[in-house]
Amino acid sequence: MDTVVETAVTRIVDTYSMMFSAAEAEQRRDEVTKYVDRLFWTGQEDTNRLVVEGLTYLRQRYH
């Protein structure tokens, strides 16, 4: 996995755990990793943008 994706996912999970719960954030890690990886491979290489997209995805899907 690319470092950009790893960095983005770590930031997403850390932020999500502050907003909701650490256990819930860890449950979502695999799903958000796949989502962010897909975005990365379609051309989105900006870590900050990937974090925003990942958090938006989780919020829309679960809250």
CHARMM-style PDB file with segment names, atoms N, HN, CA, C and O in Angstrom:
ATOM      1  N   MET     1       0.848  -1.178   0.000  1.00  0.00      PROA
ATOM      2  CA  MET     1       0.000   0.000   0.000  1.00  0.00      PROA
ATOM      3  C   MET     1       0.893   1.240   0.000  1.00  0.00      PROA
ATOM      4  O   MET     1       1.968   1.245   0.599  1.00  0.00      PROA
ATOM      5  N   ASP     2       0.446   2.251  -0.656  1.00  0.00      PROA
ATOM      6  HN  ASP     2      -0.428   2.247  -1.142  1.00  0.00      PROA
ATOM      7  CA  ASP     2       1.203   3.485  -0.776  1.00  0.00      PROA
ATOM      8  C   ASP     2       1.219   4.244   0.548  1.00  0.00      PROA
ATOM      9  O   ASP     2       0.258   4.192   1.316  1.00  0.00      PROA
ATOM     10  N   THR     3       2.302   4.939   0.802  1.00  0.00      PROA
ATOM     11  HN  THR     3       3.082   4.982   0.178  1.00  0.00      PROA
ATOM     12  CA  THR     3       2.449   5.724   2.024  1.00  0.00      PROA
ATOM     13  C   THR     3       1.373   6.801   2.131  1.00  0.00      PROA
ATOM     14  O   THR     3       0.894   7.087   3.229  1.00  0.00      PROA
ATOM     15  N   VAL     4       0.992   7.395   1.016  1.00  0.00      PROA
ATOM     16  HN  VAL     4       1.381   7.163   0.125  1.00  0.00      PROA
ATOM     17  CA  VAL     4      -0.064   8.421   1.017  1.00  0.00      PROA
ATOM     18  C   VAL     4      -1.355   7.822   1.558  1.00  0.00      PROA
ATOM     19  O   VAL     4      -2.025   8.439   2.386  1.00  0.00      PROA
ATOM     20  N   VAL     5      -1.703   6.646   1.105  1.00  0.00      PROA
ATOM     21  HN  VAL     5      -1.159   6.145   0.432  1.00  0.00      PROA
ATOM     22  CA  VAL     5      -2.923   5.971   1.552  1.00  0.00      PROA
ATOM     23  C   VAL     5      -2.814   5.622   3.031  1.00  0.00      PROA
ATOM     24  O   VAL     5      -3.755   5.850   3.792  1.00  0.00      PROA
ATOM     25  N   GLU     6      -1.682   5.076   3.442  1.00  0.00      PROA
ATOM     26  HN  GLU     6      -0.918   4.891   2.824  1.00  0.00      PROA
ATOM     27  CA  GLU     6      -1.491   4.715   4.851  1.00  0.00      PROA
ATOM     28  C   GLU     6      -1.623   5.936   5.756  1.00  0.00      PROA
ATOM     29  O   GLU     6      -2.278   5.881   6.797  1.00  0.00      PROA
ATOM     30  N   THR     7      -1.002   7.024   5.354  1.00  0.00      PROA
ATOM     31  HN  THR     7      -0.470   7.069   4.509  1.00  0.00      PROA
ATOM     32  CA  THR     7      -1.067   8.265   6.129  1.00  0.00      PROA
ATOM     33  C   THR     7      -2.500   8.770   6.215  1.00  0.00      PROA
ATOM     34  O   THR     7      -2.968   9.145   7.291  1.00  0.00      PROA
ATOM     35  N   ALA     8      -3.192   8.780   5.091  1.00  0.00      PROA
ATOM     36  HN  ALA     8      -2.812   8.475   4.217  1.00  0.00      PROA
ATOM     37  CA  ALA     8      -4.578   9.250   5.066  1.00  0.00      PROA
ATOM     38  C   ALA     8      -5.467   8.381   5.948  1.00  0.00      PROA
ATOM     39  O   ALA     8      -6.272   8.903   6.718  1.00  0.00      PROA
ATOM     40  N   VAL     9      -5.330   7.075   5.844  1.00  0.00      PROA
ATOM     41  HN  VAL     9      -4.675   6.651   5.218  1.00  0.00      PROA
ATOM     42  CA  VAL     9      -6.169   6.165   6.634  1.00  0.00      PROA
ATOM     43  C   VAL     9      -5.898   6.347   8.128  1.00  0.00      PROA
ATOM     44  O   VAL     9      -6.835   6.352   8.926  1.00  0.00      PROA
ATOM     45  N   THR    10      -4.665   6.492   8.504  1.00  0.00      PROA
ATOM     46  HN  THR    10      -3.903   6.487   7.856  1.00  0.00      PROA
ATOM     47  CA  THR    10      -4.333   6.716   9.916  1.00  0.00      PROA
ATOM     48  C   THR    10      -4.998   7.987  10.422  1.00  0.00      PROA
ATOM     49  O   THR    10      -5.577   7.995  11.508  1.00  0.00      PROA
ATOM     50  N   ARG    11      -4.921   9.038   9.658  1.00  0.00      PROA
ATOM     51  HN  ARG    11      -4.451   9.032   8.775  1.00  0.00      PROA
ATOM     52  CA  ARG    11      -5.548  10.306  10.056  1.00  0.00      PROA
ATOM     53  C   ARG    11      -7.064  10.177  10.108  1.00  0.00      PROA
ATOM     54  O   ARG    11      -7.701  10.723  11.008  1.00  0.00      PROA
ATOM     55  N   ILE    12      -7.646   9.462   9.155  1.00  0.00      PROA
ATOM     56  HN  ILE    12      -7.128   9.018   8.423  1.00  0.00      PROA
ATOM     57  CA  ILE    12      -9.100   9.252   9.139  1.00  0.00      PROA
ATOM     58  C   ILE    12      -9.536   8.498  10.390  1.00  0.00      PROA
ATOM     59  O   ILE    12     -10.463   8.917  11.083  1.00  0.00      PROA
ATOM     60  N   VAL    13      -8.872   7.400  10.673  1.00  0.00      PROA
ATOM     61  HN  VAL    13      -8.119   7.060  10.110  1.00  0.00      PROA
ATOM     62  CA  VAL    13      -9.244   6.573  11.829  1.00  0.00      PROA
ATOM     63  C   VAL    13      -9.048   7.353  13.132  1.00  0.00      PROA
ATOM     64  O   VAL    13      -9.891   7.279  14.026  1.00  0.00      PROA
ATOM     65  N   ASP    14      -7.955   8.093  13.245  1.00  0.00      PROA
ATOM     66  HN  ASP    14      -7.270   8.154  12.519  1.00  0.00      PROA
ATOM     67  CA  ASP    14      -7.717   8.895  14.451  1.00  0.00      PROA
ATOM     68  C   ASP    14      -8.810   9.952  14.633  1.00  0.00      PROA
ATOM     69  O   ASP    14      -9.330  10.124  15.736  1.00  0.00      PROA
ATOM     70  N   THR    15      -9.149  10.639  13.584  1.00  0.00      PROA
ATOM     71  HN  THR    15      -8.727  10.500  12.688  1.00  0.00      PROA
ATOM     72  CA  THR    15     -10.182  11.677  13.649  1.00  0.00      PROA
ATOM     73  C   THR    15     -11.547  11.076  13.934  1.00  0.00      PROA
ATOM     74  O   THR    15     -12.295  11.588  14.767  1.00  0.00      PROA
ATOM     75  N   TYR    16     -11.867  10.001  13.249  1.00  0.00      PROA
ATOM     76  HN  TYR    16     -11.259   9.586  12.573  1.00  0.00      PROA
ATOM     77  CA  TYR    16     -13.157   9.336  13.438  1.00  0.00      PROA
ATOM     78  C   TYR    16     -13.287   8.835  14.875  1.00  0.00      PROA
ATOM     79  O   TYR    16     -14.371   8.895  15.456  1.00  0.00      PROA
ATOM     80  N   SER    17     -12.207   8.350  15.442  1.00  0.00      PROA
ATOM     81  HN  SER    17     -11.327   8.301  14.970  1.00  0.00      PROA
ATOM     82  CA  SER    17     -12.265   7.854  16.825  1.00  0.00      PROA
ATOM     83  C   SER    17     -12.506   8.996  17.814  1.00  0.00      PROA
ATOM     84  O   SER    17     -13.123   8.782  18.857  1.00  0.00      PROA
ATOM     85  N   MET    18     -12.038  10.183  17.509  1.00  0.00      PROA
ATOM     86  HN  MET    18     -11.537  10.357  16.661  1.00  0.00      PROA
ATOM     87  CA  MET    18     -12.307  11.335  18.367  1.00  0.00      PROA
ATOM     88  C   MET    18     -13.765  11.783  18.256  1.00  0.00      PROA
ATOM     89  O   MET    18     -14.348  12.275  19.222  1.00  0.00      PROA
ATOM     90  N   MET    19     -14.337  11.608  17.081  1.00  0.00      PROA
ATOM     91  HN  MET    19     -13.863  11.209  16.296  1.00  0.00      PROA
ATOM     92  CA  MET    19     -15.719  12.031  16.858  1.00  0.00      PROA
ATOM     93  C   MET    19     -16.719  11.020  17.404  1.00  0.00      PROA
ATOM     94  O   MET    19     -17.784  11.407  17.885  1.00  0.00      PROA
ATOM     95  N   PHE    20     -16.399   9.755  17.337  1.00  0.00      PROA
ATOM     96  HN  PHE    20     -15.534   9.441  16.945  1.00  0.00      PROA
ATOM     97  CA  PHE    20     -17.339   8.714  17.732  1.00  0.00      PROA
ATOM     98  C   PHE    20     -16.698   7.814  18.785  1.00  0.00      PROA
ATOM     99  O   PHE    20     -16.795   8.115  19.975  1.00  0.00      PROA
ATOM    100  N   SER    21     -16.054   6.736  18.395  1.00  0.00      PROA
ATOM    101  HN  SER    21     -15.975   6.491  17.429  1.00  0.00      PROA
ATOM    102  CA  SER    21     -15.356   5.886  19.369  1.00  0.00      PROA
ATOM    103  C   SER    21     -14.203   5.175  18.685  1.00  0.00      PROA
ATOM    104  O   SER    21     -14.224   4.932  17.478  1.00  0.00      PROA
ATOM    105  N   ALA    22     -13.205   4.851  19.477  1.00  0.00      PROA
ATOM    106  HN  ALA    22     -13.188   5.048  20.457  1.00  0.00      PROA
ATOM    107  CA  ALA    22     -12.029   4.169  18.930  1.00  0.00      PROA
ATOM    108  C   ALA    22     -12.402   2.793  18.396  1.00  0.00      PROA
ATOM    109  O   ALA    22     -11.901   2.375  17.352  1.00  0.00      PROA
ATOM    110  N   ALA    23     -13.268   2.095  19.096  1.00  0.00      PROA
ATOM    111  HN  ALA    23     -13.675   2.435  19.944  1.00  0.00      PROA
ATOM    112  CA  ALA    23     -13.680   0.753  18.654  1.00  0.00      PROA
ATOM    113  C   ALA    23     -14.411   0.826  17.317  1.00  0.00      PROA
ATOM    114  O   ALA    23     -14.172   0.010  16.426  1.00  0.00      PROA
ATOM    115  N   GLU    24     -15.291   1.794  17.184  1.00  0.00      PROA
ATOM    116  HN  GLU    24     -15.486   2.457  17.908  1.00  0.00      PROA
ATOM    117  CA  GLU    24     -16.023   1.955  15.925  1.00  0.00      PROA
ATOM    118  C   GLU    24     -15.068   2.334  14.795  1.00  0.00      PROA
ATOM    119  O   GLU    24     -15.198   1.837  13.676  1.00  0.00      PROA
ATOM    120  N   ALA    25     -14.120   3.202  15.084  1.00  0.00      PROA
ATOM    121  HN  ALA    25     -14.014   3.605  15.993  1.00  0.00      PROA
ATOM    122  CA  ALA    25     -13.142   3.609  14.074  1.00  0.00      PROA
ATOM    123  C   ALA    25     -12.343   2.416  13.575  1.00  0.00      PROA
ATOM    124  O   ALA    25     -12.120   2.274  12.372  1.00  0.00      PROA
ATOM    125  N   GLU    26     -11.911   1.558  14.492  1.00  0.00      PROA
ATOM    126  HN  GLU    26     -12.092   1.673  15.468  1.00  0.00      PROA
ATOM    127  CA  GLU    26     -11.146   0.374  14.097  1.00  0.00      PROA
ATOM    128  C   GLU    26     -11.996  -0.600  13.273  1.00  0.00      PROA
ATOM    129  O   GLU    26     -11.483  -1.262  12.370  1.00  0.00      PROA
ATOM    130  N   GLN    27     -13.275  -0.685  13.578  1.00  0.00      PROA
ATOM    131  HN  GLN    27     -13.692  -0.147  14.311  1.00  0.00      PROA
ATOM    132  CA  GLN    27     -14.176  -1.540  12.797  1.00  0.00      PROA
ATOM    133  C   GLN    27     -14.289  -1.056  11.361  1.00  0.00      PROA
ATOM    134  O   GLN    27     -14.505  -1.853  10.448  1.00  0.00      PROA
ATOM    135  N   ARG    28     -14.146   0.228  11.161  1.00  0.00      PROA
ATOM    136  HN  ARG    28     -13.971   0.875  11.902  1.00  0.00      PROA
ATOM    137  CA  ARG    28     -14.305   0.832   9.827  1.00  0.00      PROA
ATOM    138  C   ARG    28     -13.002   0.891   9.040  1.00  0.00      PROA
ATOM    139  O   ARG    28     -13.014   1.221   7.854  1.00  0.00      PROA
ATOM    140  N   ARG    29     -11.869   0.574   9.688  1.00  0.00      PROA
ATOM    141  HN  ARG    29     -11.859   0.306  10.652  1.00  0.00      PROA
ATOM    142  CA  ARG    29     -10.546   0.744   9.061  1.00  0.00      PROA
ATOM    143  C   ARG    29     -10.433   0.033   7.711  1.00  0.00      PROA
ATOM    144  O   ARG    29     -10.017   0.659   6.736  1.00  0.00      PROA
ATOM    145  N   ASP    30     -10.785  -1.241   7.621  1.00  0.00      PROA
ATOM    146  HN  ASP    30     -11.122  -1.749   8.413  1.00  0.00      PROA
ATOM    147  CA  ASP    30     -10.636  -1.976   6.357  1.00  0.00      PROA
ATOM    148  C   ASP    30     -11.477  -1.367   5.247  1.00  0.00      PROA
ATOM    149  O   ASP    30     -11.021  -1.226   4.112  1.00  0.00      PROA
ATOM    150  N   GLU    31     -12.705  -1.009   5.585  1.00  0.00      PROA
ATOM    151  HN  GLU    31     -13.075  -1.124   6.507  1.00  0.00      PROA
ATOM    152  CA  GLU    31     -13.603  -0.434   4.584  1.00  0.00      PROA
ATOM    153  C   GLU    31     -13.085   0.905   4.071  1.00  0.00      PROA
ATOM    154  O   GLU    31     -13.071   1.147   2.864  1.00  0.00      PROA
ATOM    155  N   VAL    32     -12.661   1.768   4.980  1.00  0.00      PROA
ATOM    156  HN  VAL    32     -12.673   1.571   5.961  1.00  0.00      PROA
ATOM    157  CA  VAL    32     -12.180   3.082   4.547  1.00  0.00      PROA
ATOM    158  C   VAL    32     -10.842   2.963   3.826  1.00  0.00      PROA
ATOM    159  O   VAL    32     -10.542   3.772   2.947  1.00  0.00      PROA
ATOM    160  N   THR    33     -10.038   1.970   4.184  1.00  0.00      PROA
ATOM    161  HN  THR    33     -10.282   1.313   4.897  1.00  0.00      PROA
ATOM    162  CA  THR    33      -8.773   1.745   3.471  1.00  0.00      PROA
ATOM    163  C   THR    33      -9.047   1.382   2.017  1.00  0.00      PROA
ATOM    164  O   THR    33      -8.391   1.905   1.117  1.00  0.00      PROA
ATOM    165  N   LYS    34      -9.988   0.512   1.781  1.00  0.00      PROA
ATOM    166  HN  LYS    34     -10.521   0.087   2.513  1.00  0.00      PROA
ATOM    167  CA  LYS    34     -10.343   0.145   0.401  1.00  0.00      PROA
ATOM    168  C   LYS    34     -10.858   1.352  -0.370  1.00  0.00      PROA
ATOM    169  O   LYS    34     -10.508   1.550  -1.533  1.00  0.00      PROA
ATOM    170  N   TYR    35     -11.688   2.154   0.283  1.00  0.00      PROA
ATOM    171  HN  TYR    35     -11.972   1.993   1.228  1.00  0.00      PROA
ATOM    172  CA  TYR    35     -12.241   3.342  -0.368  1.00  0.00      PROA
ATOM    173  C   TYR    35     -11.136   4.339  -0.736  1.00  0.00      PROA
ATOM    174  O   TYR    35     -11.083   4.830  -1.864  1.00  0.00      PROA
ATOM    175  N   VAL    36     -10.267   4.629   0.216  1.00  0.00      PROA
ATOM    176  HN  VAL    36     -10.310   4.230   1.132  1.00  0.00      PROA
ATOM    177  CA  VAL    36      -9.186   5.592  -0.019  1.00  0.00      PROA
ATOM    178  C   VAL    36      -8.202   5.052  -1.057  1.00  0.00      PROA
ATOM    179  O   VAL    36      -7.701   5.805  -1.893  1.00  0.00      PROA
ATOM    180  N   ASP    37      -7.930   3.767  -1.002  1.00  0.00      PROA
ATOM    181  HN  ASP    37      -8.336   3.155  -0.323  1.00  0.00      PROA
ATOM    182  CA  ASP    37      -7.042   3.156  -1.992  1.00  0.00      PROA
ATOM    183  C   ASP    37      -7.618   3.310  -3.400  1.00  0.00      PROA
ATOM    184  O   ASP    37      -6.891   3.605  -4.349  1.00  0.00      PROA
ATOM    185  N   ARG    38      -8.917   3.111  -3.523  1.00  0.00      PROA
ATOM    186  HN  ARG    38      -9.507   2.871  -2.752  1.00  0.00      PROA
ATOM    187  CA  ARG    38      -9.581   3.275  -4.828  1.00  0.00      PROA
ATOM    188  C   ARG    38      -9.440   4.716  -5.325  1.00  0.00      PROA
ATOM    189  O   ARG    38      -9.140   4.954  -6.495  1.00  0.00      PROA
ATOM    190  N   LEU    39      -9.661   5.674  -4.416  1.00  0.00      PROA
ATOM    191  HN  LEU    39      -9.904   5.481  -3.465  1.00  0.00      PROA
ATOM    192  CA  LEU    39      -9.509   7.082  -4.799  1.00  0.00      PROA
ATOM    193  C   LEU    39      -8.084   7.385  -5.243  1.00  0.00      PROA
ATOM    194  O   LEU    39      -7.863   8.093  -6.226  1.00  0.00      PROA
ATOM    195  N   PHE    40      -7.119   6.837  -4.502  1.00  0.00      PROA
ATOM    196  HN  PHE    40      -7.299   6.262  -3.704  1.00  0.00      PROA
ATOM    197  CA  PHE    40      -5.717   7.058  -4.837  1.00  0.00      PROA
ATOM    198  C   PHE    40      -5.397   6.526  -6.230  1.00  0.00      PROA
ATOM    199  O   PHE    40      -4.756   7.216  -7.023  1.00  0.00      PROA
ATOM    200  N   TRP    41      -5.830   5.317  -6.533  1.00  0.00      PROA
ATOM    201  HN  TRP    41      -6.351   4.756  -5.889  1.00  0.00      PROA
ATOM    202  CA  TRP    41      -5.512   4.704  -7.815  1.00  0.00      PROA
ATOM    203  C   TRP    41      -6.284   5.310  -8.978  1.00  0.00      PROA
ATOM    204  O   TRP    41      -5.957   5.053 -10.137  1.00  0.00      PROA
ATOM    205  N   THR    42      -7.309   6.115  -8.684  1.00  0.00      PROA
ATOM    206  HN  THR    42      -7.574   6.324  -7.743  1.00  0.00      PROA
ATOM    207  CA  THR    42      -7.992   6.830  -9.761  1.00  0.00      PROA
ATOM    208  C   THR    42      -7.441   8.241  -9.935  1.00  0.00      PROA
ATOM    209  O   THR    42      -7.962   9.026 -10.727  1.00  0.00      PROA
ATOM    210  N   GLY    43      -6.361   8.564  -9.172  1.00  0.00      PROA
ATOM    211  HN  GLY    43      -5.938   7.926  -8.529  1.00  0.00      PROA
ATOM    212  CA  GLY    43      -5.657   9.815  -9.426  1.00  0.00      PROA
ATOM    213  C   GLY    43      -5.605  10.811  -8.284  1.00  0.00      PROA
ATOM    214  O   GLY    43      -4.890  11.807  -8.390  1.00  0.00      PROA
ATOM    215  N   GLN    44      -6.324  10.591  -7.206  1.00  0.00      PROA
ATOM    216  HN  GLN    44      -6.906   9.781  -7.120  1.00  0.00      PROA
ATOM    217  CA  GLN    44      -6.286  11.531  -6.079  1.00  0.00      PROA
ATOM    218  C   GLN    44      -5.065  11.215  -5.215  1.00  0.00      PROA
ATOM    219  O   GLN    44      -5.027  10.188  -4.537  1.00  0.00      PROA
ATOM    220  N   GLU    45      -4.078  12.091  -5.243  1.00  0.00      PROA
ATOM    221  HN  GLU    45      -4.108  12.925  -5.794  1.00  0.00      PROA
ATOM    222  CA  GLU    45      -2.838  11.837  -4.529  1.00  0.00      PROA
ATOM    223  C   GLU    45      -2.599  12.803  -3.375  1.00  0.00      PROA
ATOM    224  O   GLU    45      -1.581  12.706  -2.690  1.00  0.00      PROA
ATOM    225  N   ASP    46      -3.517  13.727  -3.154  1.00  0.00      PROA
ATOM    226  HN  ASP    46      -4.344  13.805  -3.711  1.00  0.00      PROA
ATOM    227  CA  ASP    46      -3.383  14.698  -2.083  1.00  0.00      PROA
ATOM    228  C   ASP    46      -3.881  14.087  -0.770  1.00  0.00      PROA
ATOM    229  O   ASP    46      -5.059  13.752  -0.644  1.00  0.00      PROA
ATOM    230  N   THR    47      -2.994  13.948   0.187  1.00  0.00      PROA
ATOM    231  HN  THR    47      -2.037  14.220   0.084  1.00  0.00      PROA
ATOM    232  CA  THR    47      -3.330  13.308   1.457  1.00  0.00      PROA
ATOM    233  C   THR    47      -4.497  14.011   2.155  1.00  0.00      PROA
ATOM    234  O   THR    47      -5.418  13.355   2.643  1.00  0.00      PROA
ATOM    235  N   ASN    48      -4.458  15.333   2.202  1.00  0.00      PROA
ATOM    236  HN  ASN    48      -3.710  15.866   1.807  1.00  0.00      PROA
ATOM    237  CA  ASN    48      -5.531  16.076   2.873  1.00  0.00      PROA
ATOM    238  C   ASN    48      -6.882  15.825   2.210  1.00  0.00      PROA
ATOM    239  O   ASN    48      -7.897  15.664   2.889  1.00  0.00      PROA
ATOM    240  N   ARG    49      -6.884  15.796   0.897  1.00  0.00      PROA
ATOM    241  HN  ARG    49      -6.060  15.928   0.346  1.00  0.00      PROA
ATOM    242  CA  ARG    49      -8.137  15.545   0.171  1.00  0.00      PROA
ATOM    243  C   ARG    49      -8.638  14.129   0.448  1.00  0.00      PROA
ATOM    244  O   ARG    49      -9.839  13.916   0.608  1.00  0.00      PROA
ATOM    245  N   LEU    50      -7.729  13.168   0.504  1.00  0.00      PROA
ATOM    246  HN  LEU    50      -6.753  13.341   0.374  1.00  0.00      PROA
ATOM    247  CA  LEU    50      -8.117  11.791   0.798  1.00  0.00      PROA
ATOM    248  C   LEU    50      -8.716  11.675   2.202  1.00  0.00      PROA
ATOM    249  O   LEU    50      -9.670  10.926   2.412  1.00  0.00      PROA
ATOM    250  N   VAL    51      -8.158  12.410   3.152  1.00  0.00      PROA
ATOM    251  HN  VAL    51      -7.382  13.018   2.981  1.00  0.00      PROA
ATOM    252  CA  VAL    51      -8.692  12.397   4.515  1.00  0.00      PROA
ATOM    253  C   VAL    51     -10.114  12.943   4.527  1.00  0.00      PROA
ATOM    254  O   VAL    51     -11.012  12.346   5.120  1.00  0.00      PROA
ATOM    255  N   VAL    52     -10.311  14.071   3.876  1.00  0.00      PROA
ATOM    256  HN  VAL    52      -9.582  14.556   3.394  1.00  0.00      PROA
ATOM    257  CA  VAL    52     -11.651  14.669   3.822  1.00  0.00      PROA
ATOM    258  C   VAL    52     -12.635  13.717   3.145  1.00  0.00      PROA
ATOM    259  O   VAL    52     -13.743  13.511   3.640  1.00  0.00      PROA
ATOM    260  N   GLU    53     -12.233  13.144   2.026  1.00  0.00      PROA
ATOM    261  HN  GLU    53     -11.333  13.311   1.624  1.00  0.00      PROA
ATOM    262  CA  GLU    53     -13.114  12.211   1.312  1.00  0.00      PROA
ATOM    263  C   GLU    53     -13.431  10.986   2.155  1.00  0.00      PROA
ATOM    264  O   GLU    53     -14.570  10.520   2.170  1.00  0.00      PROA
ATOM    265  N   GLY    54     -12.434  10.460   2.857  1.00  0.00      PROA
ATOM    266  HN  GLY    54     -11.509  10.839   2.846  1.00  0.00      PROA
ATOM    267  CA  GLY    54     -12.645   9.291   3.696  1.00  0.00      PROA
ATOM    268  C   GLY    54     -13.579   9.573   4.855  1.00  0.00      PROA
ATOM    269  O   GLY    54     -14.461   8.766   5.148  1.00  0.00      PROA
ATOM    270  N   LEU    55     -13.402  10.702   5.517  1.00  0.00      PROA
ATOM    271  HN  LEU    55     -12.686  11.358   5.280  1.00  0.00      PROA
ATOM    272  CA  LEU    55     -14.293  11.075   6.618  1.00  0.00      PROA
ATOM    273  C   LEU    55     -15.710  11.331   6.125  1.00  0.00      PROA
ATOM    274  O   LEU    55     -16.680  10.956   6.784  1.00  0.00      PROA
ATOM    275  N   THR    56     -15.826  11.960   4.982  1.00  0.00      PROA
ATOM    276  HN  THR    56     -15.038  12.264   4.447  1.00  0.00      PROA
ATOM    277  CA  THR    56     -17.146  12.203   4.390  1.00  0.00      PROA
ATOM    278  C   THR    56     -17.834  10.886   4.075  1.00  0.00      PROA
ATOM    279  O   THR    56     -19.021  10.720   4.352  1.00  0.00      PROA
ATOM    280  N   TYR    57     -17.100   9.959   3.502  1.00  0.00      PROA
ATOM    281  HN  TYR    57     -16.135  10.094   3.277  1.00  0.00      PROA
ATOM    282  CA  TYR    57     -17.626   8.645   3.181  1.00  0.00      PROA
ATOM    283  C   TYR    57     -18.168   7.949   4.435  1.00  0.00      PROA
ATOM    284  O   TYR    57     -19.282   7.425   4.424  1.00  0.00      PROA
ATOM    285  N   LEU    58     -17.382   7.946   5.507  1.00  0.00      PROA
ATOM    286  HN  LEU    58     -16.477   8.372   5.515  1.00  0.00      PROA
ATOM    287  CA  LEU    58     -17.820   7.294   6.739  1.00  0.00      PROA
ATOM    288  C   LEU    58     -19.023   7.982   7.360  1.00  0.00      PROA
ATOM    289  O   LEU    58     -19.942   7.323   7.846  1.00  0.00      PROA
ATOM    290  N   ARG    59     -19.015   9.290   7.343  1.00  0.00      PROA
ATOM    291  HN  ARG    59     -18.269   9.826   6.948  1.00  0.00      PROA
ATOM    292  CA  ARG    59     -20.145  10.033   7.920  1.00  0.00      PROA
ATOM    293  C   ARG    59     -21.434   9.747   7.158  1.00  0.00      PROA
ATOM    294  O   ARG    59     -22.481   9.529   7.768  1.00  0.00      PROA
ATOM    295  N   GLN    60     -21.364   9.747   5.831  1.00  0.00      PROA
ATOM    296  HN  GLN    60     -20.514   9.924   5.336  1.00  0.00      PROA
ATOM    297  CA  GLN    60     -22.553   9.481   5.017  1.00  0.00      PROA
ATOM    298  C   GLN    60     -23.027   8.046   5.186  1.00  0.00      PROA
ATOM    299  O   GLN    60     -24.229   7.782   5.177  1.00  0.00      PROA
ATOM    300  N   ARG    61     -22.125   7.156   5.334  1.00  0.00      PROA
ATOM    301  HN  ARG    61     -21.148   7.371   5.341  1.00  0.00      PROA
ATOM    302  CA  ARG    61     -22.466   5.739   5.415  1.00  0.00      PROA
ATOM    303  C   ARG    61     -22.981   5.319   6.792  1.00  0.00      PROA
ATOM    304  O   ARG    61     -23.842   4.444   6.884  1.00  0.00      PROA
ATOM    305  N   TYR    62     -22.471   5.922   7.851  1.00  0.00      PROA
ATOM    306  HN  TYR    62     -21.771   6.633   7.777  1.00  0.00      PROA
ATOM    307  CA  TYR    62     -22.773   5.441   9.200  1.00  0.00      PROA
ATOM    308  C   TYR    62     -23.436   6.458  10.132  1.00  0.00      PROA
ATOM    309  O   TYR    62     -23.863   6.081  11.223  1.00  0.00      PROA
ATOM    310  N   HSD    63     -23.536   7.720   9.748  1.00  0.00      PROA
ATOM    311  HN  HSD    63     -23.189   8.027   8.862  1.00  0.00      PROA
ATOM    312  CA  HSD    63     -24.127   8.686  10.686  1.00  0.00      PROA
ATOM    313  C   HSD    63     -25.012   9.657   9.980  1.00  0.00      PROA
ATOM    314  OT1 HSD    63     -25.590  10.539  10.615  1.00  0.00      PROA
TER     315      HSD     63
END
